[in-house]
């Protein structure tokens, strides 16, 4: 039954327990840590173990950026995130920190981030007996009438001890004497006052002056003391003392009162005459700070402002004024000044946390800074509000205890605005509103969100051929709006698969373009590559551009002769004697591998046996007769034609032509075998020797031919039978009329016998014929026919002989 009831009440009990736990947790987060510390401890003295007291692991102190902030402007404590120990930054002097307070409590706050948490703490600075009692004056002078009755009391200046509690002023003692004793009293406000009590009648004639030692002792351990000399001057009888109009003067004074402003006027009357009735005023039993702020006229009793009043320092001031007549009799009154608050303090902005740099891709409502605003005034004068100047992508969010968070309110773009100077204005609610400003500098850190951009989509560069290796021909340039490593651009060529990489390189750092090896315009006139620019971000972004390189032609190729061939010593040309003016002798053909004007060729006659006989076409290269050929002209002419291009510098080549002037073509061989100009003197002997060999060979061949004819004639009768037994003639052998070629008939007709054959080869572009005797053709006997008695067969029986149908003869080539 009990377990069943527990199960029935379990959900409701659990809700109650959770509610109580939530209340406890909230109260524990709001509790205040309290510690105490004696004053005058050394620097970095131990205050508390925050991590242990809060139960927070040490690893979370650094992870959550735990830090301590003191309540005032000066940071008095330091928190070690590694050990969790709270220490004092400097030696603490309670009398300096809390000069007018019996208890000295320092408030600090411990901040945690992620999540944001605030813990309040208090450190009570305990008093140490480090100050001795001090009298305002080392010597106090009292003038007492000899008629003063025993029991009369005379106020003395009290000693001041900056310490408090048991360490403060505790007791006075007076040097033993027969006339005076010491009386110590306590006022309503708890302040001790001191009076000298007359015990026996004075006699000025017996002793006119007494010197007593007054000692003030505190309650410290060991105790400290201070002394003052009390000098008593015995006066003649004065039976009236000054009397103040009021026992207490109460004044209200604004804290911004100017100097020399009248505060109050105290007045004391003395009915005595003469010097006994003259009253003078002075402060007594008044704190030193009040003496600095107020000035008392000793004659008139006027109290005026002598220093700057501050409501935040002291809200009231209490003073005692003593009126003394000429005979030394005195009276006392109290002056209480209440300081009224004026809005004279502008709000103070104190930064607690600041993120100096945030990424440009930070989301909205990212916390940038945490700061507090404090106004030392009271009421509406101390009430504040904050705002941001200008239209910036930031906003302020109040949190707690006059703390504000500075957050981003929109997306950031470093390329548009790289940094912000955020002016935060704090204004109070006073009648005359005061404000203060704090400028927070926030730098936007870069994110790689911009790819490089080339200045051109297509770069065109040119380079002259035959360049030197590693020649710089220009540069490509890409910019990146990012900064730092994200804006560092590296250049590289994009390699294309299946294509040969051009002889070009791009500097990875600055984009300079270099040609690695010399280029040849005749081989490569232009080429294109793709250049990639990639930044140094992670991941990197890139862009591409086309680089087109044009190769400029240089005049590095001389003209090349096609006709006449450059390897021939001299080309032979035949010109009939009847050739008229303008007769086409030859055509010099040349080409130049360059381009443009480097390949524009011009022809001119550089040298000739008879320069007036020939002329050369400037652009055509045609060699023509400049006049009609005459009988007086030399039979052999040598021409040198200069072919020049128009490059800078120009290049040239020469063609040598040997021209023979003939009456007919029968002496062509003889004419062409000699050099009319005699320019080849070293070859004359060889040419004559060759002529002799040719004549001898011709005679031998002719003899053999005649012998062959005789043999054929002798066998005339058996020729028919022999031919009948032989197979049909070869189809490759030509008949007598088969030598008609190119419209020129050279069969059995003509002045030569049918035993001689001529082979004519005509070429275009010539207006004349050139005959060249090649070799004699021997009879071509059919295969299998044995030689006759004493018959010799040449091994040169070839296709030429076969084409002649086996008959002997001469082959003459006619070229044009």
C-alpha angles and dihedrals in degrees: 000000000000093000090049092053090048090054091049094050096038099097094047094044090050091054091051092049092049091050091051091048091052090052091049093049092049091049092048090052090051097047120112124237110226126198137162131216131181115239124250092038116154123267115282091019117169115263106165146327100249095182092054095044093049094039092233119148114243091239090063094054092069095033092054093039094239113197138163126233123191121223096243133051093271117074106225101174137052128204119208107214092199098054103019090231119147112213137176114254094211139008108283120228109196093197090056097043098042106020098165103031132092091211124042115203122173117203122211135170129216115213126203125187131204089061106021111239132170124202121186122218137182130204118196112210105215119216120249122198095251099131129069123215111268127199116218089234129028090217127037118194121205123186110203127181115240087229092063108128122234112269094042113141127217120191118234130200110268121230120244123225118186091204120088138215117010089350091059128087110306112162147010129210131191128209108258113263137153098243111044141041132186125248122192120199137177123226125219091263091055096254114138118230130193130223133183111224120205110228102177137020118277124228115199091193091055097044122355098188136032127194116203129179114228117198127194118198131190127209099245126125106269093021122233126214143190131200139207132186116240111204114192118199114196112220135193118266120298112170100190129065126198116270124207121221091231132020092217129028115201120195134176114211132179114239092233093058111142125243118277091024111148112248102177141326118229118201130194124182126210117189092203120107132237119002091345089065098046108104125203126188131220140161117257132176088010124139117250092241091057090049088055094050099044133045123206120206104222093209105040100028092232116152113205135179110268101169143026112286118216122194090197091057100044127357094199142016127211121200136174118215120201120205114202127185126214092269093055099257113138144186133194139222134179126237118198117190118192112202114219119215117247125185094255100130121080117213115273121223116207120187113221101174131008132181102206094192131031129180117255090234092057110134121244117277092035109156110244103169142000119210141161131222122213131180116189092206121094135237116003088345088067097042112103143188131193135216140170120240117230134007101299131153091249135093139191123237120191112225117171142314094018092309123138134194121218108214137175113255101188142019116291128223117194092193089060098039119008098185141013132214100204113197112204115195121199116194129184127218098240123133088255099037117222125198141183133197136218121194115212117195113211121182120203111224118219127256120193097251100130126073120214116269123211117224089228134026092215125029117199118196132170133209131184116242120254089039122170117261118270092018115170110227101173142302142259120225131204126177130204122202090211122087139230116005091350089062097045103111123205121194127212139162117252108234115219117210116238094020128100112246111244120239093261136112135192122210107240094215107043104013096243111163118222132187107223100201137014114282128219116217090203089060104033121021099171141350139181132220134179119239121203123204114199127180127222097248126121107270094020121230122213146186134196136220134182119246114200117192119196118198113218117217119243125195094253099132124074119213113277119217117229095174124056092027111246092229094061116091093220133349115231119229127179121217120182118230090238092060110133128216111293094028111158107242100171142325121236109213120194136161133201121211091211124089137235118007089344086071098042105112130202127190129212138167106254099177137357140169089238107015092188093059098063139040133188126219109245095223104012099052091221114152109213136167112266091205139003117294114250135196090250093063115102115259093231122050129183119204128189113197118197116213112196133177126213099243126125106275095019121232125211147184133197132224122202119211126188110205123194120200106212135177089212136349096262092087094042093108092051093048096047094050094068133066109230093198095050089225093140101058095155090061098051094092092048092049092050090048090050091050091053091050092049092051091049092048091048091053091050093049092047090052091051090048093053089047090052092050090052091050091051092048091051091053096047094114096053095041095090093052092045092051091049091056092047124084119255118288118274113266089226093066115094128224126230092277098045095092096076103120135164091000094303118113118212103163127124090310119097138062095299124083121259089255090074122075130188128206112208123199115184124193127195123252099046130101096197139050127250118205123200124179108223112177141314119265117228122210113279110222121202118261115268096024108125118225120259126246109298091359120144122202121203121228090222093079096130143152088294090060091043091053089055092059094250096300121131122241147115129291114217118186117210112197130183 
